[in-house]
């Protein structure tokens, strides 16, 4: 199916990761864009204000949908207030820090209070166990997630954890909100949210572990008639784990 150039899906990155997070979604026949992280104005900048500044980097016309996974979903909800978006697509998202599990809140609190120089060693030490606790990732995706977090700015990671704590969506976006969620999500338990679709057996990163179902949901939410499934991209091991500099920042398809 040929790409539909006038439709843009702007996916905001999750905590500690970048555009490589959404490689499975590039099977969708739309223009995929992942805004780059920008430096916080201060350690105390709110997630809402940060998302407003991030939205200002999204330029150009066309029909825009915004979305994201996890923290990316929070950013999408906030950014949608400042963009002429047709819809907001949440993948394992929520509307308040109160929807997060106590265990994940404790991870955020520990990260927010950690000296920057300790963050990289902590990731190297705890990432495999952490991903095993919260996810059902295969080895390739676990290595990709760990690589992205290690390449991420420790200061940005600490700010992200702090910004999530206490975040509440104030008001609602002007665009309709569509959400899909994993049945066994232990970061944002499904009982705390009201998704349109639940992925049976899915945990938090369902756009990686259940990409065909998630992509079909996104396609339906954008009224992409005729899109039925996605096929795994044929990528080399090196490109999957490392990616180009442009991909780690901003990656229109």
N, C-alpha and C positions, 0 to 999 in steps of 0.2 A: 504494500500500500504506500502510495507516495505521500511525502510530508505535506502538511497543510501549512504553508508559510505564514498565513495571517494569524494563526493561533500560537500564542506564546505561553509556555508553562514555566513560571519562575519558581524554582524550588530553593528554599532557604536551607543552609547547612545546619546540621545538628551539632551538639556540643563536641568540640575537639576534632571535628572532621571537616571535609571539604567536598568539592564537586564530584570526586570519585565515589562518594556515598551513593550517588544516583545513577550509576552506570546502567543498571537494569532498566531504568525508566527511559533510556534513550531509544528503546524499541518503539516507543510511542510515536505516531506520525505527526508530531508537533515540534515546534522550536523549543528546546530545553535550555534554560538559562539558570545558572547558579551564581548569585551575587557573591562577590568576594567578602571575606571578613574585613571590617574596618576597625581601626584602633578605638577602643572606648575613650570617651572624653575624660573620664576619671574612674577610679575604682568604684564609685558610687553611682555611676550612670545607670538609670533604670532600663529595663529591657524594652519598655515601650518607647522611650526616647531614642534608644539605640536603633530600634526597628524603623523608626521614622527616618533617621539619617540613612539607614541602609536602603530604604525605599527610594530615596532621592537618587540612588545610583542606577535605578531601573529606568532607562530612557527609551524613547521610541514609541511607535504606535502599534496598531494591531489589537487583537482581542487578547487580553491578559487574564490568565488564571494564576493564582499564587498558592503555594503549598509547602509542605515540608514534613519531615519526620522528627518526632521528639521535640527538642528545643527549636528545630526548624519550623515545626507547626506553630509554636508560640510566636516566633518571629513573623510567620505568615499572617496570623490573626491580627497582630499589631500593625504590620505593614499595609494590610488591606485597607486600613482606615485612610491611608494616604495615597492609594493608587486606585485608578479606575478599573478595578478587577471585576471580571464576570463571575468569579466564584473562588472560594477558599477550600483547598483540598488537604485534609489532615490525615496523616499516616501515623497512627500511634500517638495522637496529640491530646491536649487537654486545654482547659481554660483557666486553670489556677494551680498554684503550687500545692494546694490542699488535695489535689487529685493524685499526686505522686505517692508512691509507697513510702512508708517510714524508712525502709532500708536505703532506698535511693536518695531520700532527703538527707540521710546521714552521710552518704557518699559526697553529696554536694557540699554539705557543711564542712566536712573534712578537707575537701579540695579548696574551698574558699578561704580556709584559715591556714593553709599550708604555705610555707615559704617557697618562693618560686624555684629556688635551686633544688628543692626536694621533689618537684613534680615529675621531671623526667625519670629519675630513678624509681619513683613510686609506680609510674606507668609500666616500666620494664618489669618490675617485680610482681605487680598485681593484675595487669591487664588480662593475661590468660585465665586466671581464676575468676576475675570479674565477668568476663564475657561468658564463661561457662556457667556462671551463676544466673545471669540474666538472659542468656540467649541460647539458641541451638544452631550456632554458626558452623559451617564446615571450616576446614583448616585454611583454605584460601581466603575466605571472608574474614576470619579471625586475624590472619596476618595483615590483611588490608586495613582493618580497623585499627590494629595496633600501630601500623606504620603511619597512618594519618595522625593519630594522637601524638606520636613521638615527633612528628614534623610540625605540629601545631605550636604556636607561641604559648609558653607556660603562663605568661601574664594574661593572655586572652582566655585561656582555659580557666584560670582562677576567677577572672571577672565573670565568665559565663555561669559558673557554679554559684557565685554570689548573686547574680541577677535573677537566677531562677528562684532562689529562696525568697519567698514573700511576694512573688509575681501573681497578680490577679488581672485578668482581662477586664478593662473598664469600658463599658459600652459594648456594642456589637458592630462588626463590619457591615457595610451597606450591601455587600454581596452575600448570596447564600453560602452556607458552610456545609461541606460534605465530608464525612469521616469514615475511616476504616480502621479496625483495631484488632489486635491479636487476642484470641480467647484466653491465652495464658500469659499475658503481659505482666511481668513483675516489676516493671518500672512505673507504669501507669496502669493499675489494675482496671480491667474492663468494667467492673462494678461501679467504678467512680465516674464513668463517662457514659454517654449515650450515643454510640456510633450508629451509623446507617448500615454498616455491614461488619460482621465479626468473622475473622479468619480462624477456622477451626484448627486448633493445635498451634496457632501462631503465638509467638512471644512478642518482643518489642520491635525488632528490625524486620518486620514482615515484608518490606519492599525488597529485601535481599533474599530472605528465606522462602517467600511465597510470591515472587515477582509476577508470575502470570496472572494470579488473582488480583493482586494490587493494581497492575496495569490495566486490567479489564475494568476495574472499579473507576480508576482515573479517567479512562476513555469514556465510560458511560457518563461520568460527572461533567465531562466537557462535550457531551453529545457528539462523540466521534463515531458515527454510524459506520459499521463495517469492520471495526477493529475487533478481532476475536482473541488474539493471543500474542505472545511474544516469544521469540527464540533467543537462546543465550548468544551473546555476542562472541565472535571468534577472536579472542584476544591472546596475546602472548603473556606468559607469566610476568615478564618484566613490566610490560605496559599496565598490567592489572594492578601490580603492587606499587609501582612508583608513580607513573603518570608524568605528563609534561608539566612544566611550570605553569602554563596557561590553564591546564585542567585543574590544578590545585587552587586556582584563584577563580576565574570566570570562564565558563565554558558553554557558549551557545552552540547548538548542534548545527 
